[in-house]
Amino acid sequence: MVALSWLCTDDLKAKTEIVKNLYSEFGYGDPHKAHIVLLERYLLDLLSRLAGRPFTRHALQSKPILKTTLVFIEQQRNLYTDDGKHANVRHVLGTLLAQEWLAYSMLTRLYEGARNYQHLYPSNDVFHEHCEYFYVHIGDAEKEHKHQAVSAAACECHCAADLQELAASFHRFLDITACYWEGISVAMQMTARPH
């Protein structure tokens, strides 16, 4: 989605801020440190510990995706492409701003949840070694991404009407994200109920 925001703007400074975000997401050029790789590594390790056997990438990918997650992905893509029409740069950058504004808070809460599984690791050090995904984001990346998104949005915001466009997509993203987390909450409650 960040790459889609890069495509929508012609402002060089805004593009530069977005590229910084992408470069960070891709591990500053180290494929082993790409954030998606760190997340997958963490999830596979945790799921293996929970299952008491190796959990593979294939097993992870074969799990069904919640309908509410699929809806979120579609709605998010629509916000980044302006519902499939020519993208309004302020709508797209307002969406990016909301995504990056929420990311730090979401990741700190996810990390607090991850700490509930610390007992599965043989030592405190081993647990922390496996939490690199969280530390990369909490320690630096998400704070930088928030500032980069603010800078990119500011490049395309020149008047009150521009600010209203940014704000509208910012709030739409907050709404769809709330529905996404609600879907996860409902699914967790359904799983926790005795059969």
N, C-alpha and C positions, 0 to 999 in steps of 0.2 A: 504494500500500500504506500510505503514511503517513496518507492520508485515512481509510482503513479503521480505523486505530488511533484516530483522533479519534472515530469513531462508537461505539467500544466502551466508552468511559469516560464516566461522569457527573461525575467529579471535575473541578471548574473549573480548578484549577491544572494538572492533567495536560493538559486540553484546551488551555490557554494555551500550554504548552510545545510541544505538537504543532502548533499553529497557527503558532508562530514558525518551525518547521521548514518547513511548507508555504509560508509567506510567502517564506522564503529560496529555496525550490525554484522559486517563480514570479517570481524576479528582483526581489523587494521591490516588486512592482507594475509593473515595466517588462517588458512581454512580450518585448522584444528581449534581455533578460538572463535570461529563464527558463532554468533549467539544461538542459532538454531542447532548447531552441533553440541554446544554446551548444554542446552535444554534437553536434547535427546539423550545425551550421555547421563544426565541426572535422572531422567525419568526411567530409562532402562535399568539403571542401577537400583533405584528405589523399588520399582516393580519386581525386580528379581529378588530383592530382599524380602518383600512382602509375600511373594509366591513361594519362596524357599527353593527356587530353581531359576535357571537363566530365562530371562524374558527378552525376546528378540525384537528387532526393528519390525520384522514382518508381523509378529504378534501384536505389536503396538498399532501398526497401520491397519490391521484387520478388524480392530474393534470398531463397532458402529459409532458414528458421530451423532450427537444429539441433534434433533431437528432444530432446536432453538440456536444451536451453534451454526448450523448451515444457514439459517435465516440471518444471523448476525453477519456471517461472512458475505452473504449476498447484499445486505443492506450497507455494509461497510464499503464494499466495492462500488455500489451505486453512489455513495457519498464522494468517493474518490474519482468517480467518472461522471458525476452529475447525472445520475440515472441513465447512463449510456449516451447522453447527448454531448455536445461540445462542453468540456469541463469549464466551469466558472472558477477561475483561479482563487478567488476569495472563499468560495465554498470548499474547495479542496484544501486550501491551507488552514481554514478554520477547523476542518476535520482533523488534519494532522496535528494542529495545536491541541485539540481536545484529547487525541490519542496519546500524545506525549505528556500532556498535563496529568492524565490519569495513571500513566504507566508506573511512575515511582511509587505511588500509594498502593497500587495493586500488587506490585512486586514485593513491597515490604510486608504486606499481609500474607501473600503466598509463602514468603520465607518463614513468617511466624507459624504458618501451618506446617511447613516442612520440618520445623523443629519438633513437632509432635512425633516424628519418626526417628528421632535421634537415638532412641534405644535400640534400633536395629543395627547400629554400627558398632564395631568392636571398640572404638575409642572416639573421643571428642575430636581428635585430629582427623580421623578418617571421615567422620561426618562432614567436617568443614571442607576437606579436600573435594568432596562431592558436591558442594554447594556453590561452586565457582559461578554458575549461571546467575545466581542471586547476587553474589558479591560484585560481579562486574556491573550489574545494573544498579544496585543500591549504592555502591561506592562511587560510581562515576557516570556511567553511560546515560542513565535516565535523567539525571540532573542536566547533563550537557544537551541531551536531545530536547529537553523542554526549552532551554535557552535558544537552541538552534531553530526550533519551531516558532518561537516568538519572533526572532529576527527575520525569518522567512516571511511570516505573516505581515510583519511591519513593512516590509518592502512593497507589499501589494495593497496596503491600506493607507489611503490618502485623504479620506473624508468620512463623515458620519455614515453615509450610505454604505461605504466599503466596510466599515466596522460592523454595521448591521448584518451584512452578508456573512462576514466571518463568524459573528455571534450565532447566527441562525444555524449554520452547519456545526458549530461547536456544540450547541445544545442538542441538535439531532443526534450527534455521536454519543453524547452522554445518555440520551434516552435508549438508544439501541444497545449500549453497553450494559445498562441496568437490566434490560430484558435478557441479555446473554447470561449474566450472573444469576438472575432469577431462575433461568432454565437449569443451570448447574445445581442450584440450591434444591429445586424440586426433584431433580434426578437423584441427588444424594439422599434426600429424605425418603424417596421411594425405595432406594437400595437398602436403607437402614431399617425399614419396616420389617417386622417378622412376617414370614409367609405362613 
